[in-house]
Amino acid sequence: MDLLEKCRAYTRADEARDVGLYPYYPAFQGPGGGGQAVLDGAEVLMLGSNNYRALSSSPQVIGAAQDAIALYGTSAAGPRLLNGNLDLHEELEADLADFFGYEAALVFATGYMANLGVVSALAGRGDQVYLDERAHASLIDGARLAKASGAEVRWFGHNDPGDLSRQLAAAPTRSVLVATDGVFSLEGDLAPVAELVTVCEEYGATLLVDDAHGVGVFGRGRGVIEQAGMQGRVPLMTLSFGKSLASQGGAVLADAKTIDFLRHTARPLIYSAGLSPADTAAAHASLREIRRRAEAEPDLLAAAEHLRRALDALGYDVAGNAGPVVLVRFPDEISMLSAQRVLVDHGVYTNAVLPPACERYQLRIACTDAHSPDALEAALGVFAVLREDLLPRYRQAA
């Protein structure tokens, strides 16, 4: 069979386009990371951005990126191993390590590459990798590469330290990497970090927490590890700059010897151009701003809790969690896509997510510090109208 026949046979996206319900790859005209965005020439309330601390429009962050371009140009122009390593990278790494309480840090071109590089470099023949069953795709793909090198890959129940403990107790003694998200971006819940630390310490496993969605939000900006009181007890932490740090890129934090090992063995780092000067400077400026605001509770958490309560009162099926992500669940794909389309038509943008990326058909709302109380009330008004439109479908599903 022709290799590309599967592409020609793929019709799912066309089916959604044909009925006007295709929600993906919207082309925003201008910034999409603030409280407002422009889509198809119309202004919409942006409830889909991961720009949690609203720093992508900060004058300090924008100015830092502009200054970096003026001084360094637009590109690192090579891999960090050779000619693409900048003093900007190393200055950011030093401040990341200091802020999060690790000996050292290593900056990658994306958060995805950070997880891919760390898991595949550390786990190989004779090792085991245990993943939370809802782990991010980058952790899964890192484990796939590790498996290709001879590692054994297993799964434990979502946020279930007991299941992990039972599996580790039954497994032969081997070197073990346990990997989990800190905040599960499509479920909205937080990992039980303290319990996972206890299990890993009992069985001598190495814990990796990907805190892409927790940094800047929890634990005085330091994420769920600090929130759980586990500073100094999680050997590996990864993060993405594409959320609260309002940039591009990612990093791993660990002890100095581990970071030095990864600098010379992580293929996604070695074979990719270094993070651009502008992205590096923007992430560093955002980190400084998060550090400055560390003692203040982020506005987005109160906003998310208000939305959860209000949407629940309207009768929506709202997932309960304590983070910046609000999930509105629907009984099937058509009702979810229809809701997303009607919301956009009424000036409210949300993210449509569906299995297998998550367990349920749902609209994902991400609250940020850019959302004013008036804007959220306007969005709730639209949800109220939409809820009545969908009432018969809800009753039928029930």
TAHULIN-V873322 format. One record per pair of residues at least 4 apart in sequence whose ideal C-beta (glycine too) atoms are under 8 Angstrom apart, sorted by sequence separation. I is the first residue (numbers start at 1). GAP is how many residues later the second one is. D is the distance in whole Angstrom. If there is no record, write none. Layout:
i = (I:I)
gap = (GAP:GAP)
d = (D:D)
This chain:
i = (1:4:5:6:11:12:13:14:15:28:38:51:54:57:58:59:60:61:62:63:64:65:66:67:68:69:72:73:76:78:79:80:81:85:86:87:88:89:90:91:92:93:94:95:96:97:109:110:111:112:113:114:115:116:117:118:119:123:131:135:136:137:138:139:140:141:142:143:144:145:147:156:160:161:162:163:164:165:166:167:181:184:192:193:194:195:196:197:198:199:200:211:213:214:217:218:219:222:223:224:226:230:241:254:255:256:257:258:259:260:261:262:266:267:268:275:276:277:278:279:280:281:282:283:284:285:286:287:288:289:290:297:299:300:301:302:303:304:305:306:307:308:309:310:312:321:331:332:333:334:335:336:337:338:339:340:341:342:344:353:354:355:358:367:371:372:373:374:375:376:377:378:379:380:381:382:383:384:385:386:387:390:391:392:393:394:16:17:32:38:39:51:56:57:69:78:79:80:85:97:100:108:122:123:135:146:147:157:171:183:184:191:200:214:216:218:219:222:225:226:240:241:242:254:265:275:293:297:311:330:343:344:353:355:371:16:31:37:38:55:77:78:96:97:108:123:147:157:183:184:199:200:215:217:218:219:220:225:239:241:242:253:263:264:312:321:330:343:355:16:30:36:37:77:97:146:156:157:183:184:200:215:216:219:241:242:252:262:311:319:343:354:30:36:76:97:106:131:143:156:168:182:183:215:218:219:241:242:254:275:318:319:353:354:13:28:29:36:37:76:80:96:108:131:144:182:214:218:219:222:225:240:241:318:330:353:28:29:35:36:76:119:143:181:197:214:240:241:252:308:318:319:340:353:13:28:35:93:94:96:156:180:182:196:214:239:317:318:328:352:353:27:29:34:37:93:131:211:225:238:239:308:316:317:340:351:352:26:33:92:93:154:211:214:238:316:317:350:351:32:72:93:129:164:209:211:223:238:239:350:351:34:92:209:237:238:311:337:350:351:33:72:180:193:209:223:236:237:336:32:34:129:236:237:305:311:33:89:129:178:191:236:308:336:35:127:235:304:307:34:68:119:123:235:304:343:33:115:178:301:304:333:34:116:120:124:129:131:133:152:178:236:301:304:328:33:34:115:119:123:127:128:129:131:132:133:221:235:301:340:33:114:115:118:119:122:125:126:127:128:129:130:131:132:133:134:176:190:215:300:339:31:112:113:116:117:120:124:125:126:127:128:129:130:131:133:134:159:209:336:31:112:115:116:119:120:123:124:125:128:130:132:158:208:211:212:249:298:335:336:111:115:119:124:132:176:178:180:182:185:207:208:209:210:211:212:216:217:248:336:123:176:177:178:179:180:181:182:183:185:190:207:208:209:210:211:212:215:216:248:333:116:120:158:176:177:178:179:180:181:182:183:184:206:207:208:209:210:215:216:332:159:176:178:180:181:182:183:206:208:212:213:215:249:330:331:161:168:175:177:179:181:182:183:193:197:212:248:249:329:330:348:159:164:181:182:193:201:247:329:330:159:191:197:247:327:329:330:130:161:165:168:169:183:190:193:194:249:328:348:161:164:168:183:193:194:247:248:327:328:347:348:143:194:197:246:247:327:346:130:142:161:165:168:190:193:197:245:246:327:328:130:161:165:212:241:245:326:327:247:325:326:343:346:139:246:325:326:343:346:139:182:183:193:241:245:325:326:139:182:241:244:245:324:325:128:182:319:324:343:135:324:342:135:136:241:245:128:130:135:244:127:128:129:130:132:134:339:342:126:127:128:129:130:131:132:126:127:128:129:130:131:132:136:127:129:134:339:132:134:338:134:123:122:335:119:307:335:132:119:307:304:331:335:304:331:115:303:303:332:301:314:331:300:316:300:303:139:221:300:307:311:314:216:221:299:303:306:310:314:139:298:300:316:138:221:222:299:307:311:315:221:303:307:314:136:216:220:130:135:215:220:136:315:315:217:216:217:122:217:119:118:115:111:218:217:217:214:213:213:213:118:118:101:99:100:99:100:115:114:100:101:114:114:111:111:112:111:101:110:111:189:101:111:188:190:110:187:189:190:188:190:118:187:189:50:102:115:117:188:114:122:100:113:114:188:110:111:112:114:188:109:110:111:188:109:110:121:122:183:185:187:108:109:121:107:108:183:107:108:107:108:118:121:106:117:121:105:106:120:121:105:120:105:118:120:104:117:104:117:102:103:104:117:102:103:104:116:117:100:102:103:106:104:105:114:96:104:113:97:103:104:106:113:96:106:93:108:92:109:113:106:108:109:52:108:50:53:106:109:52:53:108:109:52:109:109:108:186:107:186:187:186:187:107:186:185:65:81:81:61:89:61:89:58:81:86:92:99:55:80:81:84:85:88:95:55:56:79:80:84:52:53:55:56:79:86:89:92:96:99:50:51:52:79:88:92:95:99:50:51:53:79:88:91:95:50:79:80:86:51:78:79:92:77:78:88:76:75:76:76:76:75:76:74:75:74:73:74:72:71:69:68:69:68:66:68:33:65:68:65:67:68:65:64:65:64:62:64:65:61:64:63:61:134:60:61:134:58:58:60:61:60:55:55:58:53:55:55:53:53:53:53:52:53:52:52:44:47:48:45:47:48:44:45:46:47:48:43:44:45:39:42:44:39:37:21:57:23:52:54:52:53:54:21:48:50:52:53:54:21:23:48:49:51:52:23:47:48:21:47:49:51:21:47:16:20:26:46:47:45:23:24:23:45:47:35:45:34:45:35:34:35:35:36:35)
gap = (4:4:4:4:4:4:4:4:4:4:4:4:4:4:4:4:4:4:4:4:4:4:4:4:4:4:4:4:4:4:4:4:4:4:4:4:4:4:4:4:4:4:4:4:4:4:4:4:4:4:4:4:4:4:4:4:4:4:4:4:4:4:4:4:4:4:4:4:4:4:4:4:4:4:4:4:4:4:4:4:4:4:4:4:4:4:4:4:4:4:4:4:4:4:4:4:4:4:4:4:4:4:4:4:4:4:4:4:4:4:4:4:4:4:4:4:4:4:4:4:4:4:4:4:4:4:4:4:4:4:4:4:4:4:4:4:4:4:4:4:4:4:4:4:4:4:4:4:4:4:4:4:4:4:4:4:4:4:4:4:4:4:4:4:4:4:4:4:4:4:4:4:4:4:4:4:4:4:4:4:4:4:4:4:4:4:5:5:5:5:5:5:5:5:5:5:5:5:5:5:5:5:5:5:5:5:5:5:5:5:5:5:5:5:5:5:5:5:5:5:5:5:5:5:5:5:5:5:5:5:5:5:5:5:5:6:6:6:6:6:6:6:6:6:6:6:6:6:6:6:6:6:6:6:6:6:6:6:6:6:6:6:6:6:6:6:6:6:6:7:7:7:7:7:7:7:7:7:7:7:7:7:7:7:7:7:7:7:7:7:7:7:8:8:8:8:8:8:8:8:8:8:8:8:8:8:8:8:8:8:8:8:8:8:9:9:9:9:9:9:9:9:9:9:9:9:9:9:9:9:9:9:9:9:9:9:10:10:10:10:10:10:10:10:10:10:10:10:10:10:10:10:10:10:11:11:11:11:11:11:11:11:11:11:11:11:11:11:11:11:11:12:12:12:12:12:12:12:12:12:12:12:12:12:12:12:12:13:13:13:13:13:13:13:13:13:13:13:13:14:14:14:14:14:14:14:14:14:14:14:14:15:15:15:15:15:15:15:15:15:16:16:16:16:16:16:16:16:16:17:17:17:17:17:17:17:18:18:18:18:18:18:18:18:19:19:19:19:19:20:20:20:20:20:20:20:21:21:21:21:21:21:22:22:22:22:22:22:22:22:22:22:22:22:22:23:23:23:23:23:23:23:23:23:23:23:23:23:23:23:24:24:24:24:24:24:24:24:24:24:24:24:24:24:24:24:24:24:24:24:24:25:25:25:25:25:25:25:25:25:25:25:25:25:25:25:25:25:25:25:26:26:26:26:26:26:26:26:26:26:26:26:26:26:26:26:26:26:26:26:27:27:27:27:27:27:27:27:27:27:27:27:27:27:27:27:27:27:27:27:28:28:28:28:28:28:28:28:28:28:28:28:28:28:28:28:28:28:28:28:28:29:29:29:29:29:29:29:29:29:29:29:29:29:29:29:29:29:29:29:29:30:30:30:30:30:30:30:30:30:30:30:30:30:30:30:31:31:31:31:31:31:31:31:31:31:31:31:31:31:31:31:32:32:32:32:32:32:32:32:32:33:33:33:33:33:33:33:34:34:34:34:34:34:34:34:34:34:34:34:35:35:35:35:35:35:35:35:35:35:35:35:36:36:36:36:36:36:36:37:37:37:37:37:37:37:37:37:37:37:37:38:38:38:38:38:38:38:38:39:39:39:39:39:40:40:40:40:40:40:41:41:41:41:41:41:41:41:42:42:42:42:42:42:42:43:43:43:43:43:44:44:44:45:45:45:45:46:46:46:46:47:47:47:47:47:47:47:47:48:48:48:48:48:48:48:49:49:49:49:49:49:49:49:50:50:50:51:52:52:52:53:54:55:55:58:58:58:59:60:60:61:62:62:63:63:64:64:65:65:66:66:66:67:67:68:68:69:69:69:69:69:69:70:70:70:70:70:70:70:71:71:71:71:72:72:72:72:72:72:72:73:73:73:73:74:74:74:75:75:75:75:76:76:79:81:82:83:84:84:89:90:95:101:105:106:107:109:110:111:112:118:120:121:122:122:123:123:123:124:125:125:125:126:127:128:128:129:130:130:130:130:131:131:131:131:132:132:132:132:133:133:134:134:134:135:135:135:135:135:136:136:137:137:137:137:138:138:138:138:138:139:139:139:139:140:140:140:140:140:140:140:141:141:141:142:142:142:143:143:144:144:144:144:145:145:145:146:146:146:146:147:147:148:148:148:149:149:150:150:151:151:151:151:152:152:152:152:152:153:153:153:153:154:154:154:155:155:155:156:156:156:156:156:157:157:158:158:159:159:159:160:160:160:161:161:163:163:163:163:164:164:164:164:165:165:166:167:167:168:171:171:172:172:173:178:179:182:182:183:185:185:186:186:188:188:188:188:188:189:189:189:189:189:189:189:190:190:190:190:190:191:191:191:191:191:191:191:191:191:191:192:192:192:192:192:192:192:192:193:193:193:193:193:193:193:194:194:194:194:195:195:195:195:196:196:196:197:198:198:199:200:201:201:202:202:203:204:204:205:206:208:209:209:210:212:212:213:213:213:214:214:214:216:217:217:218:220:220:220:221:221:222:224:224:225:225:225:227:228:228:228:229:230:231:231:233:234:235:236:237:240:245:246:247:248:272:300:301:301:302:302:302:303:303:303:303:303:304:304:304:305:305:305:310:312:313:313:314:314:314:315:315:315:316:316:316:316:316:316:317:317:317:317:317:317:318:318:318:319:319:319:319:320:320:321:321:323:324:324:326:328:328:329:330:332:333:333:334:334:335:336:336:337:339:340)
d = (5:7:6:7:6:7:6:6:7:4:7:7:8:8:7:6:6:7:6:6:6:7:6:6:5:7:8:8:7:5:8:5:7:6:7:6:6:6:6:7:6:6:6:6:6:8:5:7:7:6:6:6:6:6:6:6:6:4:4:4:7:6:6:6:7:7:6:6:7:7:5:6:7:6:6:6:6:6:6:6:7:7:6:6:7:7:6:6:6:7:8:5:7:5:8:8:5:4:7:6:8:6:4:4:7:6:6:6:6:7:6:5:7:6:6:5:7:6:6:6:6:6:6:6:7:7:6:6:6:6:7:7:6:6:7:6:6:6:6:6:6:6:6:7:6:7:6:7:6:6:6:7:6:6:6:7:6:6:7:5:7:6:6:6:5:7:6:6:7:6:7:7:7:6:7:6:6:7:7:6:7:6:6:6:6:6:5:4:4:6:5:5:7:7:6:4:5:4:7:5:8:4:8:8:6:4:7:8:8:8:5:7:4:7:5:6:6:8:5:6:8:8:7:5:8:5:8:7:4:5:4:6:5:7:6:4:7:7:7:5:7:4:8:6:4:5:5:4:8:8:7:7:7:7:5:7:6:6:8:4:6:8:7:8:5:8:4:7:7:8:7:6:6:6:5:7:5:8:6:7:4:7:8:3:6:8:7:7:5:8:6:5:5:7:4:4:8:6:7:4:7:7:7:5:7:4:4:8:8:8:7:4:8:8:6:5:4:6:4:8:7:4:6:7:8:5:4:4:8:8:5:8:6:7:6:6:6:7:7:6:6:7:5:6:6:4:5:8:6:5:6:6:6:8:8:6:6:7:8:8:6:5:7:6:8:6:7:7:8:6:5:8:7:6:8:4:6:4:6:7:6:7:5:4:4:7:8:6:7:8:6:6:6:7:7:8:7:4:4:6:7:6:5:7:8:7:8:5:8:7:8:7:6:7:7:8:7:6:5:7:5:7:6:6:6:7:7:5:6:6:7:6:7:7:8:6:4:5:8:7:7:5:5:7:7:7:6:7:5:6:7:6:7:7:5:8:8:7:8:8:7:6:7:6:5:6:5:7:5:8:5:7:7:5:8:4:5:4:3:4:8:7:7:7:8:7:8:8:6:6:7:8:5:7:6:8:6:7:5:5:5:5:5:6:6:5:8:7:5:5:6:7:8:8:6:7:4:4:3:8:7:8:7:7:7:5:8:8:5:4:6:4:8:5:7:5:7:6:7:7:6:6:8:8:6:7:4:8:7:7:7:5:6:5:7:7:5:8:5:7:5:8:7:8:7:6:7:6:7:6:4:7:7:7:8:7:8:6:7:5:8:6:4:5:5:5:4:7:3:7:5:7:7:8:4:5:5:4:6:5:3:8:8:5:7:7:8:7:5:7:6:6:7:7:7:8:7:4:7:7:8:6:7:5:8:7:6:7:8:6:7:7:7:4:5:8:6:4:7:5:5:5:6:7:7:4:6:7:5:7:6:6:6:5:8:8:5:7:6:4:5:8:7:7:6:8:5:6:6:5:5:5:4:8:4:7:4:8:5:4:7:8:7:6:5:6:4:7:5:7:8:7:7:6:8:5:6:8:7:6:7:7:5:8:8:7:5:8:7:6:6:4:6:7:5:5:7:8:8:7:8:6:6:7:8:4:6:7:8:4:4:7:6:6:8:7:7:7:5:6:6:7:5:6:5:8:8:5:6:6:6:7:7:8:7:7:7:6:7:6:5:5:5:5:5:4:7:7:7:8:7:7:7:7:7:7:5:6:8:8:8:6:5:6:6:7:6:5:7:6:7:8:7:8:4:7:8:4:8:7:8:8:3:4:7:5:5:8:4:5:6:7:6:8:7:5:8:7:5:6:6:6:7:6:7:7:8:8:8:6:6:5:6:7:5:6:5:4:7:8:8:6:7:8:7:6:8:7:8:7:7:7:6:6:8:7:6:8:7:8:7:7:6:7:8:6:7:7:5:5:8:8:8:7:7:7:8:3:5:7:7:8:6:6:6:7:8:7:5:7:4:6:5:7:7:8:7:8:8:6:4:8:6:7:6:4:7:7:7:5:7:8:6:3:5:6:6:7:8:5:7:7:6:8:6:6:5:8:7:7:5:7:6:5:6:7:4:5:5:8:7:7:7:5:7:8:7:3:7:6:4:7:7:4:6:5:5:5:5:5:7:4:5:8:7:8:6:4:4:6:7:8:6:7:6:6:7:8:8:8:6:8:6:8:8:6:7:5:7:5:6:8:8:7:5:7:5:7:6:6:6:7:4:8:7:7:8:8:8:8:6:6:8:7:7:7:6:6:6:7:6:5:5:6:6:7:7:4:8:8:3:6:5:4:8:6:6:6:6:7:8:7:7:5:6:4:5:6:6:4:8:7:6:6:7:8:8:6:4:7:6:6:7:7:7:7:7:5:7:3:7:6:6:7:6:8:7:7:7:4:7:6:4:5:5:8:7:7:4:4:7:7:8:5:4:4:6:8:7:8:5:4:8:4:8:5:5:8:7:7:8:7:6:8:5:6:7:6:8:7:6:8:7:7:8:6:6:7:6:5:6:6:6:5:5:6:5:4:7:6:7:7:7:4:6:7:7:8:6:7:5:8:7:4:4:7:6:5:5:4:6:5:7:6:6:7:7:5:6:8:7:6:7:6:8:7:7:8:8:8:8:8:8:4:6:6:7:7:8:5:4:5:5:7:8:6)
